[in-house]
Amino acid sequence: MKLPRDVSGTDLAHALSRVGYRVTRQTGSHIRLTNAVLEQHHVTIPAHQSLRVGTLAAILAEVASHLEISRDELLNRLFA
């Protein structure tokens, strides 16, 4: 599946809640999310209007690695 374009940081945080991530804090323009599935995992995303494709790809790769699923499966869970 192709990476979506024009995804904001807030939209991504909301989508990641579908796989168990919860907002733990926001400092300035960065949102920190925590997932306690398997073991505790933190990911920080910028709360920008539109995330750059490389930034989005890196965040999704990190989350997919933690959840031990493929990036395509993660994309289907988040945006399908």
Secondary structure, DSSP 8 states (H G I E B T S, - for coil): ----SS--HHHHHHHHGGGT-EEEEEETTEEEEEE-SSS-EEEEEE--SS--HHHHHHHHHHHHHHHTS-HHHHHHHHH-
